[in-house]
Amino acid sequence: MATQVFISLAVKYLEKSIAFFSSLGYTFNPEMSNAQGTCMIVSDTIFIMLMEESFFQTFTTKKIIDARTSVECSICITLDSKEAVNEMVDKALAAGATNPEPTDYGFNVPA
């Protein structure tokens, strides 16, 4: 069995988060979702658990950071081309993302 990765993210508004990521083309596993959280499918082995802050807080005693003013981590997802990246950025901006200028470091990963 391949190793699976589950990344848990606290969100203020679950339904808004689902709408945002749905507009980017992501789908969700209803068997791992409820009114407090959902399982976003990134690939066959990578999943992001979007959890309302109050639910996320039950998994830790530490304070949840304010993602608008602090950074906890950086998560990157590969796409097939620069055009696909630009298309994803355009979709994200149309769905309400607020960082309009992604940085192109010129990395070219061989296929």
LUMKEDREN-569063 format. One record per residue: x, y, z of N, C-alpha, C, CB in turn; residue number from 1. Coordinates in steps of 0.1 Angstrom, whole numbers, always signed. Glycine has a CB too. Example, Ala and Ser with C-alpha at 12.3 -4.5 7.8 and 13.67 -1.06 7.14 Angstrom:
REM residues 2
NODE   n_xx   n_yy   n_zz  ca_xx  ca_yy  ca_zz   c_xx   c_yy   c_zz  cb_xx  cb_yy  cb_zz  pos
NODE   +132    -57    +78   +123    -45    +78   +132    -33    +78   +113    -45    +90    1
NODE   +128    -22    +71   +137    -11    +71   +129     +0    +79   +141     -6    +57    2
This chain:
REM residues 111
NODE   n_xx   n_yy   n_zz  ca_xx  ca_yy  ca_zz   c_xx   c_yy   c_zz  cb_xx  cb_yy  cb_zz  pos
NODE     +8    -12     +0     +0     +0     +0     +9    +12     +0    -10     +0    +12    1
NODE     +5    +22     -8    +13    +34     -9    +10    +43     +4     +9    +43    -22    2
NODE    +20    +50     +8    +18    +59    +20     +9    +70    +16    +32    +65    +24    3
NODE     -1    +73    +25    -10    +84    +22     -6    +95    +32    -25    +79    +25    4
NODE     -9   +108    +27     -6   +119    +35    -19   +127    +37     +5   +128    +27    5
NODE    -22   +130    +50    -33   +138    +53    -28   +151    +60    -43   +130    +63    6
NODE    -31   +162    +54    -27   +175    +60    -40   +181    +66    -21   +184    +49    7
NODE    -40   +185    +78    -51   +191    +84    -50   +206    +85    -54   +186    +99    8
NODE    -60   +214    +80    -60   +228    +80    -72   +234    +87    -59   +234    +66    9
NODE    -70   +243    +96    -81   +250   +103    -86   +260    +94    -77   +256   +117   10
NODE   -100   +261    +92   -106   +271    +84   -117   +278    +92   -112   +265    +71   11
NODE   -119   +291    +90   -130   +298    +97   -144   +294    +92   -128   +313    +95   12
NODE   -145   +293    +79   -158   +290    +73   -157   +278    +63   -163   +302    +65   13
NODE   -162   +267    +68   -160   +254    +60   -167   +255    +47   -166   +242    +68   14
NODE   -180   +259    +46   -187   +260    +33   -180   +269    +23   -201   +265    +36   15
NODE   -175   +281    +28   -167   +290    +19   -155   +283    +14   -164   +303    +26   16
NODE   -148   +276    +23   -136   +269    +19   -139   +258     +8   -129   +262    +31   17
NODE   -149   +250    +11   -153   +240     +1   -157   +246    -13   -166   +232     +6   18
NODE   -164   +257    -12   -167   +264    -25   -155   +269    -32   -177   +276    -22   19
NODE   -145   +275    -24   -133   +280    -30   -125   +268    -37   -124   +287    -20   20
NODE   -123   +258    -30   -115   +247    -35   -122   +239    -46   -110   +237    -24   21
NODE   -135   +239    -45   -143   +233    -56   -141   +241    -69   -158   +232    -52   22
NODE   -141   +254    -68   -139   +262    -80   -125   +260    -86   -141   +277    -76   23
NODE   -116   +255    -78   -103   +251    -84   -102   +237    -90    -92   +253    -73   24
NODE   -113   +230    -88   -114   +217    -95   -112   +205    -85   -104   +216   -105   25
NODE   -111   +208    -72   -109   +197    -62   -122   +191    -58   -102   +202    -50   26
NODE   -122   +178    -55   -134   +171    -50   -132   +167    -36   -137   +159    -59   27
NODE   -142   +161    -30   -142   +158    -16   -147   +144    -13   -150   +168     -8   28
NODE   -142   +138     -3   -146   +124     +1   -158   +125    +11   -135   +116     +6   29
NODE   -170   +122     +7   -181   +124    +16   -181   +114    +28   -194   +122     +9   30
NODE   -174   +103    +26   -172    +93    +37   -164    +99    +48   -167    +80    +32   31
NODE   -155   +109    +45   -146   +114    +55   -150   +129    +58   -132   +113    +51   32
NODE   -163   +132    +57   -167   +146    +58   -179   +147    +67   -170   +152    +44   33
NODE   -181   +158    +74   -193   +160    +82   -194   +175    +83   -192   +154    +97   34
NODE   -203   +180    +92   -206   +194    +93   -194   +202    +98   -218   +197   +101   35
NODE   -184   +196   +104   -173   +203   +110   -160   +202   +101   -170   +197   +123   36
NODE   -160   +193    +92   -148   +191    +84   -150   +183    +72   -137   +185    +92   37
NODE   -141   +184    +62   -142   +176    +50   -128   +172    +45   -149   +185    +39   38
NODE   -128   +161    +37   -116   +156    +32   -115   +160    +17   -115   +140    +34   39
NODE   -106   +169    +14   -103   +173     +0    -93   +164     -6    -98   +188     +0   40
NODE    -97   +159    -18    -88   +149    -25    -79   +157    -34    -97   +139    -33   41
NODE    -66   +155    -31    -55   +162    -40    -50   +152    -50    -44   +167    -31   42
NODE    -48   +139    -45    -44   +128    -54    -48   +115    -48    -28   +129    -57   43
NODE    -43   +104    -54    -47    +91    -48    -41    +89    -34    -42    +80    -57   44
NODE    -31    +97    -31    -24    +95    -18    -23   +107    -10    -10    +89    -21   45
NODE    -28   +119    -14    -27   +131     -7    -41   +137     -5    -17   +141    -14   46
NODE    -43   +141     +8    -56   +146    +12    -54   +158    +21    -65   +135    +18   47
NODE    -63   +167    +20    -63   +179    +29    -76   +179    +37    -61   +192    +22   48
NODE    -75   +178    +50    -86   +178    +59    -89   +193    +63    -84   +169    +72   49
NODE   -100   +198    +57   -104   +212    +61   -113   +211    +73   -111   +219    +49   50
NODE   -109   +217    +84   -117   +216    +96   -120   +230   +102   -109   +208   +107   51
NODE   -133   +232   +106   -136   +244   +112   -127   +246   +125   -152   +244   +116   52
NODE   -124   +258   +128   -114   +260   +138   -118   +254   +151   -113   +275   +140   53
NODE   -131   +254   +155   -135   +248   +168   -132   +233   +168   -150   +251   +171   54
NODE   -134   +227   +156   -132   +212   +155   -117   +209   +155   -139   +206   +143   55
NODE   -109   +217   +147    -95   +215   +147    -89   +217   +161    -89   +226   +137   56
NODE    -94   +226   +168    -89   +229   +182    -90   +217   +191    -96   +241   +188   57
NODE    -99   +207   +188   -100   +195   +196    -88   +186   +194   -113   +188   +193   58
NODE    -80   +188   +184    -69   +180   +181    -56   +185   +187    -67   +178   +166   59
NODE    -56   +197   +193    -44   +203   +199    -47   +212   +210    -36   +211   +188   60
NODE    -38   +214   +219    -39   +224   +229    -33   +237   +226    -34   +219   +243   61
NODE    -26   +238   +214    -19   +250   +210    -29   +259   +203     -7   +246   +201   62
NODE    -25   +272   +203    -33   +282   +197    -32   +281   +181    -28   +296   +201   63
NODE    -43   +283   +175    -44   +283   +160    -39   +296   +156    -58   +279   +155   64
NODE    -30   +297   +146    -25   +310   +141    -35   +316   +132    -11   +308   +134   65
NODE    -33   +329   +131    -41   +337   +121    -33   +337   +108    -44   +352   +126   66
NODE    -38   +330    +98    -31   +328    +86    -30   +341    +78    -38   +317    +77   67
NODE    -38   +351    +82    -36   +364    +75    -24   +372    +79    -49   +372    +77   68
NODE    -19   +368    +91     -8   +376    +97     +5   +367   +100    -12   +383   +109   69
NODE     +3   +354   +100    +14   +344   +104    +14   +333    +94    +12   +339   +118   70
NODE    +26   +326    +93    +28   +315    +84    +31   +303    +93    +38   +318    +73   71
NODE    +25   +292    +90    +28   +280    +97    +36   +270    +88    +15   +273   +102   72
NODE    +32   +270    +76    +39   +262    +66    +36   +266    +52    +35   +247    +68   73
NODE    +43   +261    +42    +40   +264    +28    +38   +251    +21    +52   +272    +21   74
NODE    +27   +249    +14    +24   +237     +8    +23   +240     -7    +10   +231    +12   75
NODE    +31   +232    -15    +31   +234    -29    +26   +222    -37    +46   +237    -34   76
NODE    +19   +225    -48    +13   +214    -56    +18   +216    -70     -2   +214    -55   77
NODE    +23   +205    -76    +28   +206    -90    +17   +205   -100    +38   +195    -92   78
NODE    +19   +212   -111     +9   +211   -122    +18   +208   -135     +1   +224   -124   79
NODE    +11   +205   -146    +18   +200   -158    +26   +211   -165     +8   +193   -167   80
NODE    +22   +223   -164    +28   +234   -172    +27   +247   -165    +22   +234   -186   81
NODE    +34   +257   -170    +33   +271   -165    +19   +276   -168    +44   +280   -171   82
NODE    +14   +272   -179     +0   +276   -183    -10   +271   -173     -3   +272   -197   83
NODE     -8   +258   -169    -17   +253   -159    -17   +260   -146    -14   +238   -157   84
NODE     -4   +264   -142     -3   +272   -130    -10   +285   -131    +12   +274   -127   85
NODE     -8   +292   -142    -15   +305   -144    -30   +303   -144    -10   +311   -158   86
NODE    -35   +292   -150    -49   +290   -150    -54   +288   -136    -53   +277   -159   87
NODE    -47   +280   -128    -51   +278   -114    -50   +291   -106    -41   +268   -107   88
NODE    -40   +299   -108    -40   +312   -101    -52   +321   -105    -27   +320   -105   89
NODE    -55   +321   -118    -67   +329   -122    -80   +324   -116    -68   +328   -138   90
NODE    -81   +311   -115    -93   +305   -108    -93   +309    -93    -93   +290   -110   91
NODE    -82   +308    -87    -81   +312    -73    -85   +326    -71    -67   +309    -67   92
NODE    -79   +335    -79    -83   +350    -78    -98   +352    -80    -74   +358    -88   93
NODE   -103   +345    -90   -118   +346    -92   -126   +341    -81   -121   +339   -105   94
NODE   -121   +332    -73   -128   +326    -62   -125   +334    -49   -124   +312    -60   95
NODE   -117   +344    -49   -115   +352    -38   -101   +352    -32   -124   +348    -28   96
NODE    -91   +345    -38    -78   +345    -32    -72   +360    -32    -68   +336    -41   97
NODE    -63   +363    -23    -59   +377    -22    -44   +379    -25    -61   +381     -8   98
NODE    -36   +369    -29    -22   +371    -32    -21   +370    -48    -13   +360    -26   99
NODE    -22   +382    -54    -23   +382    -69    -11   +379    -77    -28   +395    -73  100
NODE     +1   +379    -70    +13   +377    -78    +21   +365    -73    +22   +390    -76  101
NODE    +19   +354    -78    +28   +342    -74    +42   +345    -79    +22   +329    -80  102
NODE    +52   +339    -72    +66   +341    -76    +70   +329    -84    +74   +342    -63  103
NODE    +76   +332    -95    +81   +322   -104    +96   +321   -102    +78   +325   -119  104
NODE   +100   +310    -95   +114   +308    -93   +122   +301   -104   +116   +300    -80  105
NODE   +114   +298   -115   +120   +292   -126   +124   +277   -125   +132   +299   -130  106
NODE   +118   +270   -115   +121   +256   -114   +114   +248   -125   +116   +251   -100  107
NODE   +121   +240   -132   +115   +231   -142   +118   +217   -138   +121   +234   -156  108
NODE   +108   +210   -133   +110   +196   -129   +108   +187   -141   +100   +193   -118  109
NODE   +118   +179   -144   +117   +170   -155   +106   +159   -153   +130   +162   -158  110
NODE    +99   +156   -164    +88   +146   -163    +93   +132   -160    +80   +146   -176  111
